[in-house]
């Protein structure tokens, strides 16, 4: 009976250590909120300054940016000079007209990312379709913005590693999307938020063995 109680508790602890669905938070025009939510993470910028011309994909600081058209086929991205105004310093990356967007693939251990974005042209009510993906969450979300050609700060923070993100428009329209000031945020030191299930199980087995030996010693 003693062994069964201990084993049941051990399995319950292991089950609780399995990650639940991811929590992904958005910060539109809320730099302070984003910084507070991502405190303790290290910033790794991805500068577009070395890019020129057009290309279908590029990898910077371990982050891959790839263009796609309205039919989800590979499509050109374009490096643009900084237009000034509300844009942060550095060149911009744009997915030219004819719809589509940009797929972003992250390296390991990315818990947050941020950038400045706007769209050019189009007459519909403007919003981005931004879809960050973790191992437990691939929900599509729309990020509302108010004015075309106005750069907006967008930050994303997750409690699990962010694997990819897709920035696009929900229609195959003639608008273009532009991004700049892109950066990711990662932990300074790789520390697991919860003990590994295998480690918990090993610890529990050790407790069971100690309890069994203790009972034998008390009988003697």
MOMOSUL-V228444 format. One record per residue. RES is the residue in one small letter. SS is DSSP state (@ for helix, = for strand, . for the rest). PSI is psi in whole degrees, -180 to 180 (NA if undefined). D_FIRST is the distance of its C-alpha to the first C-alpha in Angstrom with 1 decimal. Layout:
RES:SS:PSI:D_FIRST
RES:SS:PSI:D_FIRST
//
This chain:
x:.:-43:0.0
x:@:-47:3.8
x:@:-40:5.5
x:@:-40:5.1
x:@:-45:6.2
x:@:-44:8.7
x:@:-41:9.9
x:@:-41:10.5
x:@:-39:12.5
x:@:-45:14.3
x:@:-35:15.5
x:@:-41:16.6
x:@:-43:18.6
x:@:-43:20.2
x:@:-38:21.2
x:@:-18:22.8
x:.:-8:24.9
x:.:129:26.7
x:.:140:30.2
x:.:-174:31.3
x:.:151:34.8
x:.:152:37.5
x:.:121:39.6
x:=:124:43.3
x:=:143:45.8
x:=:144:49.6
x:=:98:52.2
x:=:118:55.7
x:.:32:58.5
x:.:73:55.8
x:@:-43:56.0
x:@:-44:54.6
x:@:-41:51.5
x:@:-47:50.9
x:@:-40:51.3
x:@:-41:48.9
x:@:-22:46.2
x:.:25:46.6
x:.:139:47.0
x:.:-8:45.9
x:=:152:46.7
x:=:133:49.6
x:=:132:52.6
x:=:104:53.8
x:=:155:57.1
x:.:94:58.5
x:.:137:62.3
x:.:8:64.5
x:.:-28:67.6
x:.:-3:67.8
x:.:154:67.9
x:.:155:71.1
x:.:-149:72.3
x:=:155:70.0
x:=:159:67.0
x:.:-25:64.1
x:=:160:61.4
x:=:152:61.1
x:=:125:58.3
x:=:127:58.5
x:.:35:56.0
x:.:0:53.6
x:=:129:53.9
x:=:127:55.5
x:=:126:57.8
x:=:137:58.9
x:=:151:61.3
x:=:155:61.1
x:.:-172:63.6
x:.:-18:63.2
x:.:13:62.3
x:.:21:59.5
x:.:154:61.7
x:=:140:62.2
x:.:162:64.9
x:.:142:66.8
x:=:157:65.8
x:=:134:68.6
x:=:131:68.9
x:=:148:70.9
x:.:152:72.6
x:.:125:71.2
x:.:-3:73.2
x:.:-154:72.7
x:.:-130:72.1
x:.:6:68.5
x:.:141:67.2
x:.:165:65.5
x:.:149:67.4
x:.:164:67.3
x:.:165:68.1
x:=:160:66.5
x:=:128:64.9
x:=:144:66.0
x:=:114:65.3
x:.:179:68.8
x:.:177:69.9
x:.:25:69.0
x:.:-168:65.5
x:.:-149:62.2
x:=:-153:60.5
x:=:129:58.7
x:=:133:55.3
x:=:123:53.7
x:=:125:51.1
x:.:155:49.4
x:.:-177:48.2
x:.:152:44.6
x:.:27:43.0
x:=:120:45.4
x:=:-12:44.0
x:=:156:47.3
x:=:160:50.9
x:=:159:54.1
x:=:171:57.7
x:=:139:60.8
x:=:155:61.9
x:=:171:64.6
x:=:160:66.2
x:=:127:69.9
x:.:-179:71.7
x:.:153:70.5
x:.:-7:71.1
x:.:166:67.7
x:.:119:65.4
x:.:132:64.0
x:=:150:60.3
x:=:150:58.4
x:=:106:55.5
x:=:121:53.1
x:=:83:49.9
x:=:146:47.7
x:=:130:44.8
x:.:-178:41.4
x:.:-21:38.7
x:.:-1:37.2
x:.:123:40.4
x:.:37:43.8
x:.:135:45.2
x:.:134:48.9
x:=:146:50.4
x:=:133:54.0
x:=:111:55.3
x:=:135:58.2
x:.:170:61.3
x:.:-39:64.6
x:.:133:67.6
x:.:150:68.7
x:.:7:69.8
x:.:122:68.0
x:.:135:65.3
x:=:137:61.9
x:=:133:59.1
x:=:125:55.8
x:=:147:52.5
x:=:132:49.1
x:=:134:45.8
x:=:157:42.4
x:.:5:38.9
x:.:168:38.6
x:.:133:41.1
x:.:123:44.1
x:.:-49:45.2
x:=:167:48.4
x:=:142:50.6
x:=:124:53.4
x:=:117:56.3
x:=:-174:58.6
x:.:150:60.4
x:.:-4:59.3
x:.:154:62.7
x:.:77:64.9
x:.:-178:67.5
x:.:9:70.1
x:.:164:68.4
x:=:150:67.4
x:=:138:64.4
x:=:140:64.9
x:=:151:62.4
x:=:170:62.9
x:=:37:61.2
x:=:139:58.1
x:=:154:55.3
x:=:164:51.5
x:=:130:49.1
x:=:160:46.3
x:=:146:43.8
x:.:-43:45.4
x:.:134:42.4
x:.:100:39.8
x:.:126:36.6
x:.:136:33.6
x:.:-27:32.8
x:.:150:29.1
x:.:146:27.0
x:.:143:27.0
x:@:-39:23.9
x:@:-40:23.9
x:@:-40:24.0
x:@:-41:21.1
x:@:-41:19.0
x:@:-42:20.1
x:@:-41:19.4
x:@:-41:15.8
x:@:-40:15.3
x:@:-40:17.0
x:@:-39:14.7
x:@:-45:11.7
x:@:-42:13.9
x:@:-41:15.0
x:@:-40:11.7
x:@:-44:11.1
x:@:-37:14.7
x:@:-40:14.6
x:@:-40:12.1
x:@:-41:14.4
x:@:-38:17.4
x:@:-32:16.5
x:@:-37:16.1
x:.:NA:19.6
//
